[in-house]
Amino acid sequence: MSPAQICGFIAAEGHFSQSGTKFKLVIGLAAEDEKSVDAIARSLAVGTRHRYPARRFGTQEQVTWQVQALPELVQVIVPLCDAYLLPCHKRDQYTVWRSALFAHLESRHRTWFHGPRICSVESCDELVRAKGLCRRHYHIATGR
């Protein structure tokens, strides 16, 4: 399945959601369209597929594909949507969701953007543990 086709499914059936610090993309279809969900999952090689029973009489089973792992969202979904999601209402929703995702990553997962931080003490090249210091210099500074 081509990236443009996948973004067509996202625009038609997708949902970008954020709940606190959890971000996800979900595409949900009737179980009779299971092959389309499987094709998307195979093409992108990320996310998980779920099957849900009918919720009430007269409705169909549902098949969903969702991506919620931050590395998969950042490395696969964001570049895909940036490049192929056409200007539409779903693109507007994606833009808001993307901004919230990157704001969260910037505040909580700094190493994704800036690489690992190095101890602020000159001539020390150990990784930061807390307060800009490596473990050894943190213990020296705090007396713990």
C-alpha positions as CSV (number, residue, x, y, z in Angstrom):
1,M,0.0,0.0,0.0
2,S,1.4,3.4,-1.0
3,P,2.1,6.2,1.6
4,A,-0.6,8.3,-0.2
5,Q,-3.2,5.6,0.1
6,I,-2.3,5.1,3.8
7,C,-2.8,8.9,4.4
8,G,-6.1,8.6,2.6
9,F,-7.2,6.1,5.1
10,I,-5.9,8.3,7.9
11,A,-7.9,11.3,6.5
12,A,-11.1,9.2,6.2
13,E,-11.0,6.8,9.1
14,G,-8.1,7.9,11.3
15,H,-8.1,9.6,14.7
16,F,-5.3,11.4,16.4
17,S,-5.7,11.4,20.1
18,Q,-3.9,12.7,23.2
19,S,-4.8,11.8,26.8
20,G,-2.4,13.3,29.2
21,T,1.0,12.1,28.1
22,K,-0.3,9.3,25.8
23,F,-0.5,10.0,22.1
24,K,-1.9,7.7,19.5
25,L,-3.1,7.3,16.0
26,V,-6.0,4.9,15.4
27,I,-7.6,3.7,12.2
28,G,-10.9,1.8,12.8
29,L,-12.9,0.0,10.1
30,A,-15.6,-2.6,10.0
31,A,-14.3,-6.2,10.3
32,E,-15.3,-6.8,6.7
33,D,-12.5,-4.3,5.7
34,E,-9.9,-6.2,7.7
35,K,-7.6,-6.7,4.7
36,S,-7.2,-2.9,4.4
37,V,-6.1,-2.7,8.1
38,D,-3.7,-5.6,7.6
39,A,-2.2,-3.9,4.5
40,I,-1.6,-0.7,6.4
41,A,0.0,-2.6,9.3
42,R,2.2,-4.6,6.9
43,S,3.2,-1.5,4.9
44,L,4.4,0.5,7.8
45,A,5.6,-2.3,10.1
46,V,4.6,-0.4,13.2
47,G,1.6,-0.4,15.5
48,T,-0.8,-3.1,16.7
49,R,-4.0,-4.5,15.2
50,H,-7.0,-5.3,17.4
51,R,-10.4,-6.9,16.7
52,Y,-13.5,-5.9,18.8
53,P,-16.9,-7.6,18.9
54,A,-20.0,-5.8,17.9
55,R,-21.0,-3.4,20.7
56,R,-24.8,-3.9,20.2
57,F,-27.3,-5.7,18.1
58,G,-27.2,-4.7,14.5
59,T,-23.6,-3.4,14.5
60,Q,-20.5,-5.0,13.0
61,E,-17.3,-6.2,14.6
62,Q,-14.5,-3.6,14.3
63,V,-10.9,-3.9,13.4
64,T,-8.4,-1.2,14.4
65,W,-4.8,-0.5,13.8
66,Q,-3.2,1.8,16.3
67,V,0.3,3.3,16.9
68,Q,1.1,4.7,20.3
69,A,4.8,4.0,20.9
70,L,6.6,7.3,20.8
71,P,9.5,6.2,18.6
72,E,7.0,4.8,16.1
73,L,5.0,8.0,16.1
74,V,8.0,10.2,15.7
75,Q,10.0,8.1,13.2
76,V,7.2,6.7,11.1
77,I,3.8,8.5,11.5
78,V,5.0,12.1,11.7
79,P,7.2,11.9,8.5
80,L,4.4,10.1,6.7
81,C,1.7,12.6,7.5
82,D,4.0,15.6,7.0
83,A,4.7,14.4,3.5
84,Y,1.4,12.8,2.3
85,L,-1.5,14.0,4.4
86,L,-3.4,16.4,2.1
87,P,-4.8,19.8,3.3
88,C,-8.1,19.0,4.9
89,H,-9.8,19.0,8.3
90,K,-7.8,15.9,9.4
91,R,-4.6,17.8,8.5
92,D,-5.6,20.6,10.8
93,Q,-6.3,18.0,13.6
94,Y,-2.9,16.4,12.9
95,T,-1.1,19.7,13.1
96,V,-2.5,20.4,16.6
97,W,-1.7,16.8,17.7
98,R,1.8,17.0,16.2
99,S,2.5,20.3,18.1
100,A,1.4,18.7,21.4
101,L,3.4,15.6,20.7
102,F,6.6,17.5,20.1
103,A,6.0,19.9,23.0
104,H,5.6,16.8,25.2
105,L,8.8,15.3,23.8
106,E,10.7,18.5,24.2
107,S,9.7,18.8,27.9
108,R,10.0,15.1,28.9
109,H,12.3,13.4,26.5
110,R,15.1,16.0,25.8
111,T,17.6,13.4,24.5
112,W,15.3,12.9,21.5
113,F,16.1,16.4,20.3
114,H,19.4,17.3,21.8
115,G,21.2,14.0,22.3
116,P,22.5,12.8,25.6
117,R,23.6,15.6,27.9
118,I,27.2,15.7,29.3
119,C,28.2,16.6,32.8
120,S,28.6,20.4,33.2
121,V,31.9,20.0,35.0
122,E,34.9,20.8,32.8
123,S,36.9,17.9,31.5
124,C,34.1,15.4,32.6
125,D,32.5,13.6,29.7
126,E,30.1,11.4,31.7
127,L,26.4,11.5,31.1
128,V,24.2,13.7,33.2
129,R,22.2,12.0,36.0
130,A,20.7,15.0,37.7
131,K,21.0,18.8,37.9
132,G,23.4,18.9,35.0
133,L,25.9,16.7,36.8
134,C,27.1,13.1,36.3
135,R,26.7,10.7,39.3
136,R,30.1,11.3,40.8
137,H,29.9,15.1,40.6
138,Y,26.3,15.1,41.8
139,H,27.4,13.2,45.0
140,I,30.3,15.6,45.5
141,A,28.1,18.6,45.1
142,T,25.2,17.4,47.3
143,G,27.3,15.5,49.9
144,R,25.2,12.4,49.4
